[in-house]
Amino acid sequence: MAQVTRLSFITSLTALALLALPIPDLAVSPAEAQTTKTVWSIWRRNVAWQPCGDFNFTLSLYPHGYMQNDGNGIPYQQNSSYPYDAGHPITVIGWSITQQLSDNNAIGSWVAGSGHGGDGADVFAGGGGVGTNHSRGFFPPGTGVPQGGTAWINTRFDVYGKCNTGMQMFDAVIFYTSP
């Protein structure tokens, strides 16, 4: 009987101690709720291995409806539910890029960016390593790289890769909000 009473007493003290702990406010304030935006993504992958070299152009990401290397492009899908594909301005907030190398001992590096011609960096991501390598990152909240529009140069993202031997292939995901 004494053990049961003792256990109940300890349990009661533990419960009181937990009640005394500060409880974080997990609710979003109205101001924060107004700044919450939908996060979208753009994904592309090489369809063939690319030769290693000195920062060869290896992958281009562009809105659906555009043809790669077509300076004039094809009209945007104006009714697209994806802001990037519809030609709306976007803000790049992050990336996830993998450089796959055919030789596990090859040394590779890469950069990703855009010729957006506006505010912000041209190159916003980079990485490298021995063998297949990956980099993922996000800009601090409230920041990013403006991008988008209807001009070819303002919409395209490019990845340039380098490796010392073998072949390379890329997977790239760009995360964005609109705007």
Phi, psi and omega in degrees: 000321180295325180292321179295316179297316179299316179297316178298319179297315179294318178298318179296319178295320179297317179296318178296320179297320179293323178294333181280345180292143176293138179255120181294147178279108183269354180285149178270132179290160178303322179296318178293323180297325180289334181267355178291129182236155174288135176263127179248168176217155176238130180232134174217154178218144173300147176262353179210154176297143178250147179291149173288155180180200183260088181053058173291148170294124186239333183205139176235135176248128183211160183300146174301138182106339175268149173258137180299140179067014176262101185304328180271333180073173175254146182309143178298158174279085187304333181265011180295142177277355179262119185306318181297315181290335180275359178084015179277152175298146178226167173236117178289127180244351180185177181207160172213110186229134178240129172256111178267128180247138182290335179252117182298343179260000180291149176258124182234157173208163183200161172224151177227143179186198182210158175260047188299338176070015181238207179290147175101175185286148171285306176266123181240356179212153178198161180190185179164177178161189177267126183074192180303134182223161187216146174220139176219139179199161177227144175287156177302150180308138179085359179237171179162186180248118178297143183202162170109178185125197183250354177276141183306313183294333182274358184244335191274141169248140180234148173240128176246129183236155179221141171206158187270344178200150176087212182232165180222154178214148184235146165243131180225134173234129176248127178261138183211164171238168179230120347284000000 
